[in-house]
Amino acid sequence: YETGMAYAKEVGKPVMLDFTGWACVNCRKMEEQVWSDPRVLERLRNDVVLISLYVDEKTRLPEDKQYVSETTGKKVKTIGNRWSDFQAAKFGTNSQPYYVFLDHEGKQLHESAAYDPDIDLFVTWLDNGKKAFLAGSK
């Protein structure tokens, strides 16, 4: 996340956060059916810095990075727990897929998106995110 945010600032592009999971069926459907569309793929490659955060990643965090979530009260022990807690705390939801446009300070730029196989709708959402970023960076 931190690396992606720094890179987005360096290249002057907005961030598209992708809250996903290894076991998320609807995430794979979006990637296979929507993201593969040439119009979507072009925007993902050229207009945003895509940061995918896997909420079910089992890699353990170092002991000094583990903590108790203020949102759930549960111990955050894995990378996936960290991203799940981040999503719940910052965006008030814990469903995947969940997509958010951010500026370089981590502020959400417009409405989020979730599973919807409508390609035209996703293209419009991407375009609106880019417009919101450009309007805010003037």
N, C-alpha and C positions, 0 to 999 in steps of 0.2 A: 504494500500500500504506500509506504513512505517513498520508496524508490519511484513508483509510478507517478505519485504526486509531484515529486521533484522534476521528473522528466517532462511532465505536462507543462510545468511552468517554463522549463528550458525551451521547449518547442512551441510554446504559445497556443496550446490546444486545451479544450475542456477535457475533463475526466468523465468517462462513463464507467461507473461502478457496476459490476455484475456479481450480485450475490447468487452463488450457485452451489451445487453439491455434486460429489462424485455419483451419488445414488439418486439424483434428481431426474426423473423421467421427463418432466415438462421442460427442464433446462436443455436436455438433449434434443427434444422436439423443436425448441426455438432455434437452437444452433443448426440443426439439420434442415428445417423447413423454412425458417425465416432468415437467419444470418447468412445462409448460403445463396440467397437471392443476390444477383449482381448489384442491384441498387443499394442493398443493405451492406453488402461486403465492401463496396467502394467507400461508403461513409465510415464504416468501422476502421478501415485501413487508413483513410486520409484525414478524417475530420475530428477524431477523438483519440485519447489515450485510454485504452481499455484495460481496466484492472479487474480481474476475476478473483473473487474471494470465496474460497470453498468452505462452507460452514460445517461440513462433515469431515474435514481433514483431521486425521488421527495423530499426526505428529505432535508429540508432547512439547510444550513450552518449557524452557529452562525454569528451574525452581524459582529463581529470582524474578521471573516474568509472570508467574502464576498469581492469581488474585481472586477475590470473591466479588462477583458481579453485584453492582449496586442495583441493577435492574431486576435480576432474578434471585439474588442471594445465594447462587450456586458457585462453587469453585470453578474457575476458568483454568483448565489444565492443558488444553490442546490448542493448536492453531485454529482449528474449526470452531472451538468454543469461543475463542477471541473474536472471530469474525461474526459469529452468530450474536454474541453479546453486543458488539459494535453496531450491527444492523438494528437490533431491538432498541438499544439505548438512543441511537442517533435518529432513526427513522420510524420507530414505533411499530415495527412489524418484524416477523421472523419467518416469512414465507419465501420460497424460491420457485422460479427465478424472480429476481427483483432488481430493477435497473434504475440507476439514479445518475443524473448529470450534476457534476460539481465544478465549481470554479477552483482557482489555485489555492484559495484559503479553506477549501472544504465545505463551502456553502452550497446548498442545493439550489440549482438554477431554475428548475420548473418541475412540473408534476412527475412523479415516478411512473414506471411502467412495470408490468408483470406479464405472466403468460397470456399471450393472445397471438394466435397464428396468422392474424391479418397483416400481411406484408406491407400494404399501403399505410396502414395505421402506424406500424413501426417506423417506416421511412419518414412519415410526418413527425413522429415523436423525436427521431434523431435530428431532423432539420430544425425543429423548434428548440431543441437543446442547444444546437450550434448558434442559432439566432440569439437566444438568451445570453449565451456566453459572450458573443460579439458585442451585444448591446451593453453588457456590464463592463466590458474591458475598454470602453471608449473614454 
